[in-house]
């Protein structure tokens, strides 16, 4: 990863900057992320961070603050890891002013290395709304395969949207 981009495990010190970043990007993020109505105060962000830290401390799915040149600009991590099946699912978001700089692509590349090398996963998935072309481009750029379109599989505030399901196998990653 370029030295200008770092992933830092989420911790309590990220609470206020992450809440303020979410708040200042609320309209932009609302296009594709279904959880914004659940984040109404720094306490909500603190609860998310505490939950993420607890899960990671038991060997579960970690989440990271994305820093660009030392400034918090988004979050990337694992929604879940199923060690029995060897499958992980990743997600990410970035403040609008940081898009188009390769930050998410490099962050996801780091998550792939972690998932396949540290968690010994066989498969990593990315799901996003079919009309979220920027998110789909990240999966495609990193060699994921579009496996399916999941009909009406996510509620986005006013209705259900179809999701594109992408996956990358360990053999494809290492090949």
PyMOL CGO cylinders between C-alpha atoms (Angstrom):
from pymol import cmd
from pymol.cgo import CYLINDER

trace = [
    CYLINDER, 0.00, 0.00, 0.00, 1.35, 3.48, -0.78, 0.3, 1, 1, 1, 1, 1, 1,
    CYLINDER, 1.35, 3.48, -0.78, 2.70, 5.21, 2.33, 0.3, 1, 1, 1, 1, 1, 1,
    CYLINDER, 2.70, 5.21, 2.33, 0.03, 7.90, 1.99, 0.3, 1, 1, 1, 1, 1, 1,
    CYLINDER, 0.03, 7.90, 1.99, -2.70, 5.29, 2.75, 0.3, 1, 1, 1, 1, 1, 1,
    CYLINDER, -2.70, 5.29, 2.75, -2.88, 3.35, 6.01, 0.3, 1, 1, 1, 1, 1, 1,
    CYLINDER, -2.88, 3.35, 6.01, -5.44, 1.09, 7.63, 0.3, 1, 1, 1, 1, 1, 1,
    CYLINDER, -5.44, 1.09, 7.63, -5.68, 1.45, 11.39, 0.3, 1, 1, 1, 1, 1, 1,
    CYLINDER, -5.68, 1.45, 11.39, -7.85, -0.85, 13.52, 0.3, 1, 1, 1, 1, 1, 1,
    CYLINDER, -7.85, -0.85, 13.52, -10.88, 1.07, 14.72, 0.3, 1, 1, 1, 1, 1, 1,
    CYLINDER, -10.88, 1.07, 14.72, -10.45, 2.36, 18.27, 0.3, 1, 1, 1, 1, 1, 1,
    CYLINDER, -10.45, 2.36, 18.27, -12.21, 4.80, 20.61, 0.3, 1, 1, 1, 1, 1, 1,
    CYLINDER, -12.21, 4.80, 20.61, -10.01, 7.70, 19.46, 0.3, 1, 1, 1, 1, 1, 1,
    CYLINDER, -10.01, 7.70, 19.46, -11.68, 7.43, 16.04, 0.3, 1, 1, 1, 1, 1, 1,
    CYLINDER, -11.68, 7.43, 16.04, -15.17, 8.06, 17.46, 0.3, 1, 1, 1, 1, 1, 1,
    CYLINDER, -15.17, 8.06, 17.46, -15.56, 11.80, 17.00, 0.3, 1, 1, 1, 1, 1, 1,
    CYLINDER, -15.56, 11.80, 17.00, -13.62, 12.12, 13.72, 0.3, 1, 1, 1, 1, 1, 1,
    CYLINDER, -13.62, 12.12, 13.72, -15.55, 9.18, 12.26, 0.3, 1, 1, 1, 1, 1, 1,
    CYLINDER, -15.55, 9.18, 12.26, -18.89, 10.55, 13.40, 0.3, 1, 1, 1, 1, 1, 1,
    CYLINDER, -18.89, 10.55, 13.40, -18.08, 14.00, 11.94, 0.3, 1, 1, 1, 1, 1, 1,
    CYLINDER, -18.08, 14.00, 11.94, -16.94, 12.41, 8.66, 0.3, 1, 1, 1, 1, 1, 1,
    CYLINDER, -16.94, 12.41, 8.66, -20.17, 10.40, 8.48, 0.3, 1, 1, 1, 1, 1, 1,
    CYLINDER, -20.17, 10.40, 8.48, -22.23, 13.49, 9.26, 0.3, 1, 1, 1, 1, 1, 1,
    CYLINDER, -22.23, 13.49, 9.26, -20.53, 15.68, 6.65, 0.3, 1, 1, 1, 1, 1, 1,
    CYLINDER, -20.53, 15.68, 6.65, -20.96, 12.96, 3.98, 0.3, 1, 1, 1, 1, 1, 1,
    CYLINDER, -20.96, 12.96, 3.98, -24.44, 11.80, 4.98, 0.3, 1, 1, 1, 1, 1, 1,
    CYLINDER, -24.44, 11.80, 4.98, -26.19, 12.82, 1.73, 0.3, 1, 1, 1, 1, 1, 1,
    CYLINDER, -26.19, 12.82, 1.73, -23.46, 11.34, -0.44, 0.3, 1, 1, 1, 1, 1, 1,
    CYLINDER, -23.46, 11.34, -0.44, -23.29, 8.04, 1.51, 0.3, 1, 1, 1, 1, 1, 1,
    CYLINDER, -23.29, 8.04, 1.51, -27.07, 7.69, 1.67, 0.3, 1, 1, 1, 1, 1, 1,
    CYLINDER, -27.07, 7.69, 1.67, -27.16, 6.71, -2.01, 0.3, 1, 1, 1, 1, 1, 1,
    CYLINDER, -27.16, 6.71, -2.01, -25.73, 3.27, -1.23, 0.3, 1, 1, 1, 1, 1, 1,
    CYLINDER, -25.73, 3.27, -1.23, -25.38, 2.64, 2.52, 0.3, 1, 1, 1, 1, 1, 1,
    CYLINDER, -25.38, 2.64, 2.52, -28.43, 1.45, 4.50, 0.3, 1, 1, 1, 1, 1, 1,
    CYLINDER, -28.43, 1.45, 4.50, -27.18, 2.15, 8.03, 0.3, 1, 1, 1, 1, 1, 1,
    CYLINDER, -27.18, 2.15, 8.03, -27.03, 5.94, 8.16, 0.3, 1, 1, 1, 1, 1, 1,
    CYLINDER, -27.03, 5.94, 8.16, -30.34, 6.37, 10.01, 0.3, 1, 1, 1, 1, 1, 1,
    CYLINDER, -30.34, 6.37, 10.01, -28.82, 4.37, 12.87, 0.3, 1, 1, 1, 1, 1, 1,
    CYLINDER, -28.82, 4.37, 12.87, -25.95, 6.85, 13.29, 0.3, 1, 1, 1, 1, 1, 1,
    CYLINDER, -25.95, 6.85, 13.29, -27.35, 9.99, 14.89, 0.3, 1, 1, 1, 1, 1, 1,
    CYLINDER, -27.35, 9.99, 14.89, -24.74, 10.83, 17.52, 0.3, 1, 1, 1, 1, 1, 1,
    CYLINDER, -24.74, 10.83, 17.52, -21.13, 10.16, 18.47, 0.3, 1, 1, 1, 1, 1, 1,
    CYLINDER, -21.13, 10.16, 18.47, -22.51, 7.55, 20.89, 0.3, 1, 1, 1, 1, 1, 1,
    CYLINDER, -22.51, 7.55, 20.89, -23.81, 5.53, 17.92, 0.3, 1, 1, 1, 1, 1, 1,
    CYLINDER, -23.81, 5.53, 17.92, -20.39, 5.65, 16.29, 0.3, 1, 1, 1, 1, 1, 1,
    CYLINDER, -20.39, 5.65, 16.29, -18.77, 4.67, 19.61, 0.3, 1, 1, 1, 1, 1, 1,
    CYLINDER, -18.77, 4.67, 19.61, -21.10, 1.66, 19.87, 0.3, 1, 1, 1, 1, 1, 1,
    CYLINDER, -21.10, 1.66, 19.87, -20.12, 0.55, 16.35, 0.3, 1, 1, 1, 1, 1, 1,
    CYLINDER, -20.12, 0.55, 16.35, -16.42, 0.89, 17.19, 0.3, 1, 1, 1, 1, 1, 1,
    CYLINDER, -16.42, 0.89, 17.19, -16.80, -1.00, 20.47, 0.3, 1, 1, 1, 1, 1, 1,
    CYLINDER, -16.80, -1.00, 20.47, -18.67, -3.79, 18.70, 0.3, 1, 1, 1, 1, 1, 1,
    CYLINDER, -18.67, -3.79, 18.70, -16.00, -3.96, 15.98, 0.3, 1, 1, 1, 1, 1, 1,
    CYLINDER, -16.00, -3.96, 15.98, -13.22, -4.07, 18.56, 0.3, 1, 1, 1, 1, 1, 1,
    CYLINDER, -13.22, -4.07, 18.56, -14.96, -6.83, 20.53, 0.3, 1, 1, 1, 1, 1, 1,
    CYLINDER, -14.96, -6.83, 20.53, -15.51, -8.95, 17.42, 0.3, 1, 1, 1, 1, 1, 1,
    CYLINDER, -15.51, -8.95, 17.42, -11.91, -8.51, 16.28, 0.3, 1, 1, 1, 1, 1, 1,
    CYLINDER, -11.91, -8.51, 16.28, -10.56, -9.35, 19.75, 0.3, 1, 1, 1, 1, 1, 1,
    CYLINDER, -10.56, -9.35, 19.75, -12.17, -12.80, 19.48, 0.3, 1, 1, 1, 1, 1, 1,
    CYLINDER, -12.17, -12.80, 19.48, -10.61, -13.46, 16.08, 0.3, 1, 1, 1, 1, 1, 1,
    CYLINDER, -10.61, -13.46, 16.08, -13.62, -12.20, 14.17, 0.3, 1, 1, 1, 1, 1, 1,
    CYLINDER, -13.62, -12.20, 14.17, -14.13, -9.69, 11.41, 0.3, 1, 1, 1, 1, 1, 1,
    CYLINDER, -14.13, -9.69, 11.41, -11.96, -6.58, 11.88, 0.3, 1, 1, 1, 1, 1, 1,
    CYLINDER, -11.96, -6.58, 11.88, -12.82, -3.07, 10.67, 0.3, 1, 1, 1, 1, 1, 1,
    CYLINDER, -12.82, -3.07, 10.67, -10.33, -0.32, 9.95, 0.3, 1, 1, 1, 1, 1, 1,
    CYLINDER, -10.33, -0.32, 9.95, -10.16, 3.44, 9.75, 0.3, 1, 1, 1, 1, 1, 1,
    CYLINDER, -10.16, 3.44, 9.75, -8.76, 4.46, 6.38, 0.3, 1, 1, 1, 1, 1, 1,
    CYLINDER, -8.76, 4.46, 6.38, -6.22, 7.26, 6.71, 0.3, 1, 1, 1, 1, 1, 1,
    CYLINDER, -6.22, 7.26, 6.71, -4.96, 9.26, 3.76, 0.3, 1, 1, 1, 1, 1, 1,
    CYLINDER, -4.96, 9.26, 3.76, -1.87, 11.29, 4.63, 0.3, 1, 1, 1, 1, 1, 1,
    CYLINDER, -1.87, 11.29, 4.63, -2.84, 10.84, 8.28, 0.3, 1, 1, 1, 1, 1, 1,
    CYLINDER, -2.84, 10.84, 8.28, -6.43, 12.07, 7.90, 0.3, 1, 1, 1, 1, 1, 1,
    CYLINDER, -6.43, 12.07, 7.90, -9.40, 9.79, 8.49, 0.3, 1, 1, 1, 1, 1, 1,
    CYLINDER, -9.40, 9.79, 8.49, -11.31, 9.49, 5.21, 0.3, 1, 1, 1, 1, 1, 1,
    CYLINDER, -11.31, 9.49, 5.21, -13.36, 6.28, 5.44, 0.3, 1, 1, 1, 1, 1, 1,
    CYLINDER, -13.36, 6.28, 5.44, -13.78, 2.76, 6.78, 0.3, 1, 1, 1, 1, 1, 1,
    CYLINDER, -13.78, 2.76, 6.78, -13.02, -0.65, 5.30, 0.3, 1, 1, 1, 1, 1, 1,
    CYLINDER, -13.02, -0.65, 5.30, -13.26, -4.08, 6.81, 0.3, 1, 1, 1, 1, 1, 1,
    CYLINDER, -13.26, -4.08, 6.81, -14.95, -7.41, 7.03, 0.3, 1, 1, 1, 1, 1, 1,
    CYLINDER, -14.95, -7.41, 7.03, -18.72, -7.62, 7.50, 0.3, 1, 1, 1, 1, 1, 1,
    CYLINDER, -18.72, -7.62, 7.50, -18.26, -11.18, 8.53, 0.3, 1, 1, 1, 1, 1, 1,
    CYLINDER, -18.26, -11.18, 8.53, -15.92, -14.14, 8.46, 0.3, 1, 1, 1, 1, 1, 1,
    CYLINDER, -15.92, -14.14, 8.46, -17.16, -17.71, 8.45, 0.3, 1, 1, 1, 1, 1, 1,
    CYLINDER, -17.16, -17.71, 8.45, -14.09, -19.78, 9.41, 0.3, 1, 1, 1, 1, 1, 1,
    CYLINDER, -14.09, -19.78, 9.41, -15.90, -23.10, 8.93, 0.3, 1, 1, 1, 1, 1, 1,
    CYLINDER, -15.90, -23.10, 8.93, -16.82, -22.34, 5.32, 0.3, 1, 1, 1, 1, 1, 1,
    CYLINDER, -16.82, -22.34, 5.32, -13.73, -20.17, 4.70, 0.3, 1, 1, 1, 1, 1, 1,
    CYLINDER, -13.73, -20.17, 4.70, -15.76, -17.23, 3.41, 0.3, 1, 1, 1, 1, 1, 1,
    CYLINDER, -15.76, -17.23, 3.41, -15.43, -13.55, 4.24, 0.3, 1, 1, 1, 1, 1, 1,
    CYLINDER, -15.43, -13.55, 4.24, -17.41, -10.53, 3.10, 0.3, 1, 1, 1, 1, 1, 1,
    CYLINDER, -17.41, -10.53, 3.10, -15.89, -7.07, 2.91, 0.3, 1, 1, 1, 1, 1, 1,
    CYLINDER, -15.89, -7.07, 2.91, -17.33, -3.59, 2.78, 0.3, 1, 1, 1, 1, 1, 1,
    CYLINDER, -17.33, -3.59, 2.78, -16.02, -0.06, 2.58, 0.3, 1, 1, 1, 1, 1, 1,
    CYLINDER, -16.02, -0.06, 2.58, -16.96, 3.58, 2.29, 0.3, 1, 1, 1, 1, 1, 1,
    CYLINDER, -16.96, 3.58, 2.29, -15.04, 6.74, 1.61, 0.3, 1, 1, 1, 1, 1, 1,
    CYLINDER, -15.04, 6.74, 1.61, -15.76, 10.44, 2.07, 0.3, 1, 1, 1, 1, 1, 1,
    CYLINDER, -15.76, 10.44, 2.07, -16.77, 11.99, -1.24, 0.3, 1, 1, 1, 1, 1, 1,
    CYLINDER, -16.77, 11.99, -1.24, -13.77, 14.34, -1.43, 0.3, 1, 1, 1, 1, 1, 1,
    CYLINDER, -13.77, 14.34, -1.43, -11.38, 11.36, -1.32, 0.3, 1, 1, 1, 1, 1, 1,
    CYLINDER, -11.38, 11.36, -1.32, -12.94, 9.33, -4.14, 0.3, 1, 1, 1, 1, 1, 1,
    CYLINDER, -12.94, 9.33, -4.14, -11.12, 8.74, -7.41, 0.3, 1, 1, 1, 1, 1, 1,
    CYLINDER, -11.12, 8.74, -7.41, -7.65, 8.56, -5.84, 0.3, 1, 1, 1, 1, 1, 1,
    CYLINDER, -7.65, 8.56, -5.84, -7.26, 4.76, -5.60, 0.3, 1, 1, 1, 1, 1, 1,
    CYLINDER, -7.26, 4.76, -5.60, -7.66, 4.81, -1.81, 0.3, 1, 1, 1, 1, 1, 1,
    CYLINDER, -7.66, 4.81, -1.81, -10.41, 2.18, -1.66, 0.3, 1, 1, 1, 1, 1, 1,
    CYLINDER, -10.41, 2.18, -1.66, -8.73, -0.03, -4.25, 0.3, 1, 1, 1, 1, 1, 1,
    CYLINDER, -8.73, -0.03, -4.25, -5.54, -0.12, -2.17, 0.3, 1, 1, 1, 1, 1, 1,
    CYLINDER, -5.54, -0.12, -2.17, -7.48, -0.60, 1.06, 0.3, 1, 1, 1, 1, 1, 1,
    CYLINDER, -7.48, -0.60, 1.06, -9.42, -3.56, -0.36, 0.3, 1, 1, 1, 1, 1, 1,
    CYLINDER, -9.42, -3.56, -0.36, -6.16, -4.99, -1.74, 0.3, 1, 1, 1, 1, 1, 1,
    CYLINDER, -6.16, -4.99, -1.74, -4.82, -4.98, 1.85, 0.3, 1, 1, 1, 1, 1, 1,
    CYLINDER, -4.82, -4.98, 1.85, -8.01, -6.66, 3.11, 0.3, 1, 1, 1, 1, 1, 1,
    CYLINDER, -8.01, -6.66, 3.11, -7.61, -9.37, 0.48, 0.3, 1, 1, 1, 1, 1, 1,
    CYLINDER, -7.61, -9.37, 0.48, -4.09, -10.12, 1.67, 0.3, 1, 1, 1, 1, 1, 1,
    CYLINDER, -4.09, -10.12, 1.67, -5.32, -10.24, 5.26, 0.3, 1, 1, 1, 1, 1, 1,
    CYLINDER, -5.32, -10.24, 5.26, -8.31, -12.43, 4.41, 0.3, 1, 1, 1, 1, 1, 1,
    CYLINDER, -8.31, -12.43, 4.41, -6.41, -14.97, 2.36, 0.3, 1, 1, 1, 1, 1, 1,
    CYLINDER, -6.41, -14.97, 2.36, -3.12, -14.97, 4.31, 0.3, 1, 1, 1, 1, 1, 1,
    CYLINDER, -3.12, -14.97, 4.31, -4.10, -14.27, 7.93, 0.3, 1, 1, 1, 1, 1, 1,
    CYLINDER, -4.10, -14.27, 7.93, -7.62, -15.74, 8.06, 0.3, 1, 1, 1, 1, 1, 1,
    CYLINDER, -7.62, -15.74, 8.06, -6.90, -18.50, 5.51, 0.3, 1, 1, 1, 1, 1, 1,
    CYLINDER, -6.90, -18.50, 5.51, -10.14, -17.79, 3.67, 0.3, 1, 1, 1, 1, 1, 1,
    CYLINDER, -10.14, -17.79, 3.67, -11.07, -19.67, 0.51, 0.3, 1, 1, 1, 1, 1, 1,
    CYLINDER, -11.07, -19.67, 0.51, -13.45, -17.00, -0.80, 0.3, 1, 1, 1, 1, 1, 1,
    CYLINDER, -13.45, -17.00, -0.80, -14.00, -13.28, -0.27, 0.3, 1, 1, 1, 1, 1, 1,
    CYLINDER, -14.00, -13.28, -0.27, -17.20, -11.57, -1.38, 0.3, 1, 1, 1, 1, 1, 1,
    CYLINDER, -17.20, -11.57, -1.38, -18.22, -8.00, -2.11, 0.3, 1, 1, 1, 1, 1, 1,
    CYLINDER, -18.22, -8.00, -2.11, -21.90, -7.07, -2.43, 0.3, 1, 1, 1, 1, 1, 1,
    CYLINDER, -21.90, -7.07, -2.43, -23.13, -3.72, -3.67, 0.3, 1, 1, 1, 1, 1, 1,
    CYLINDER, -23.13, -3.72, -3.67, -26.19, -2.25, -5.32, 0.3, 1, 1, 1, 1, 1, 1,
    CYLINDER, -26.19, -2.25, -5.32, -26.24, -3.03, -9.04, 0.3, 1, 1, 1, 1, 1, 1,
    CYLINDER, -26.24, -3.03, -9.04, -26.33, 0.69, -9.86, 0.3, 1, 1, 1, 1, 1, 1,
    CYLINDER, -26.33, 0.69, -9.86, -23.33, 1.48, -7.64, 0.3, 1, 1, 1, 1, 1, 1,
    CYLINDER, -23.33, 1.48, -7.64, -20.93, 1.49, -10.58, 0.3, 1, 1, 1, 1, 1, 1,
    CYLINDER, -20.93, 1.49, -10.58, -17.97, 2.86, -8.63, 0.3, 1, 1, 1, 1, 1, 1,
    CYLINDER, -17.97, 2.86, -8.63, -18.12, 0.04, -6.09, 0.3, 1, 1, 1, 1, 1, 1,
    CYLINDER, -18.12, 0.04, -6.09, -18.58, -2.53, -8.82, 0.3, 1, 1, 1, 1, 1, 1,
    CYLINDER, -18.58, -2.53, -8.82, -15.52, -1.13, -10.62, 0.3, 1, 1, 1, 1, 1, 1,
    CYLINDER, -15.52, -1.13, -10.62, -13.39, -1.73, -7.52, 0.3, 1, 1, 1, 1, 1, 1,
    CYLINDER, -13.39, -1.73, -7.52, -14.36, -5.41, -7.41, 0.3, 1, 1, 1, 1, 1, 1,
    CYLINDER, -14.36, -5.41, -7.41, -13.76, -5.78, -11.14, 0.3, 1, 1, 1, 1, 1, 1,
    CYLINDER, -13.76, -5.78, -11.14, -10.43, -3.94, -11.02, 0.3, 1, 1, 1, 1, 1, 1,
    CYLINDER, -10.43, -3.94, -11.02, -9.21, -6.35, -8.33, 0.3, 1, 1, 1, 1, 1, 1,
    CYLINDER, -9.21, -6.35, -8.33, -10.13, -9.45, -10.32, 0.3, 1, 1, 1, 1, 1, 1,
    CYLINDER, -10.13, -9.45, -10.32, -13.39, -10.43, -8.63, 0.3, 1, 1, 1, 1, 1, 1,
    CYLINDER, -13.39, -10.43, -8.63, -15.94, -12.41, -10.63, 0.3, 1, 1, 1, 1, 1, 1,
    CYLINDER, -15.94, -12.41, -10.63, -19.55, -11.25, -10.86, 0.3, 1, 1, 1, 1, 1, 1,
    CYLINDER, -19.55, -11.25, -10.86, -21.32, -14.36, -9.57, 0.3, 1, 1, 1, 1, 1, 1,
    CYLINDER, -21.32, -14.36, -9.57, -24.93, -13.24, -9.43, 0.3, 1, 1, 1, 1, 1, 1,
    CYLINDER, -24.93, -13.24, -9.43, -27.45, -10.48, -9.17, 0.3, 1, 1, 1, 1, 1, 1,
    CYLINDER, -27.45, -10.48, -9.17, -29.45, -10.85, -5.97, 0.3, 1, 1, 1, 1, 1, 1,
    CYLINDER, -29.45, -10.85, -5.97, -32.97, -9.57, -6.53, 0.3, 1, 1, 1, 1, 1, 1,
    CYLINDER, -32.97, -9.57, -6.53, -34.28, -7.03, -4.04, 0.3, 1, 1, 1, 1, 1, 1,
    CYLINDER, -34.28, -7.03, -4.04, -31.75, -8.11, -1.41, 0.3, 1, 1, 1, 1, 1, 1,
    CYLINDER, -31.75, -8.11, -1.41, -31.11, -4.76, 0.30, 0.3, 1, 1, 1, 1, 1, 1,
    CYLINDER, -31.11, -4.76, 0.30, -33.43, -2.11, 1.70, 0.3, 1, 1, 1, 1, 1, 1,
    CYLINDER, -33.43, -2.11, 1.70, -32.25, 1.43, 0.90, 0.3, 1, 1, 1, 1, 1, 1,
    CYLINDER, -32.25, 1.43, 0.90, -34.59, 3.80, 2.75, 0.3, 1, 1, 1, 1, 1, 1,
    CYLINDER, -34.59, 3.80, 2.75, -37.44, 3.90, 0.22, 0.3, 1, 1, 1, 1, 1, 1,
    CYLINDER, -37.44, 3.90, 0.22, -37.33, 0.48, -1.41, 0.3, 1, 1, 1, 1, 1, 1,
    CYLINDER, -37.33, 0.48, -1.41, -35.45, -2.69, -2.12, 0.3, 1, 1, 1, 1, 1, 1,
    CYLINDER, -35.45, -2.69, -2.12, -32.53, -2.72, -4.56, 0.3, 1, 1, 1, 1, 1, 1,
    CYLINDER, -32.53, -2.72, -4.56, -30.83, -5.54, -6.39, 0.3, 1, 1, 1, 1, 1, 1,
    CYLINDER, -30.83, -5.54, -6.39, -27.27, -6.34, -5.36, 0.3, 1, 1, 1, 1, 1, 1,
    CYLINDER, -27.27, -6.34, -5.36, -24.34, -7.50, -7.46, 0.3, 1, 1, 1, 1, 1, 1,
    CYLINDER, -24.34, -7.50, -7.46, -22.46, -10.35, -5.77, 0.3, 1, 1, 1, 1, 1, 1,
    CYLINDER, -22.46, -10.35, -5.77, -18.76, -10.53, -6.55, 0.3, 1, 1, 1, 1, 1, 1,
    CYLINDER, -18.76, -10.53, -6.55, -16.28, -13.11, -5.32, 0.3, 1, 1, 1, 1, 1, 1,
    CYLINDER, -16.28, -13.11, -5.32, -12.60, -13.87, -5.44, 0.3, 1, 1, 1, 1, 1, 1,
    CYLINDER, -12.60, -13.87, -5.44, -11.24, -17.33, -4.64, 0.3, 1, 1, 1, 1, 1, 1,
    CYLINDER, -11.24, -17.33, -4.64, -7.92, -17.96, -2.91, 0.3, 1, 1, 1, 1, 1, 1,
    CYLINDER, -7.92, -17.96, -2.91, -6.69, -19.85, -6.00, 0.3, 1, 1, 1, 1, 1, 1,
    CYLINDER, -6.69, -19.85, -6.00, -7.51, -16.84, -8.19, 0.3, 1, 1, 1, 1, 1, 1,
    CYLINDER, -7.51, -16.84, -8.19, -5.81, -14.47, -5.76, 0.3, 1, 1, 1, 1, 1, 1,
    CYLINDER, -5.81, -14.47, -5.76, -2.64, -16.52, -5.50, 0.3, 1, 1, 1, 1, 1, 1,
    CYLINDER, -2.64, -16.52, -5.50, -2.65, -17.48, -9.20, 0.3, 1, 1, 1, 1, 1, 1,
]
cmd.load_cgo(trace, "trace")
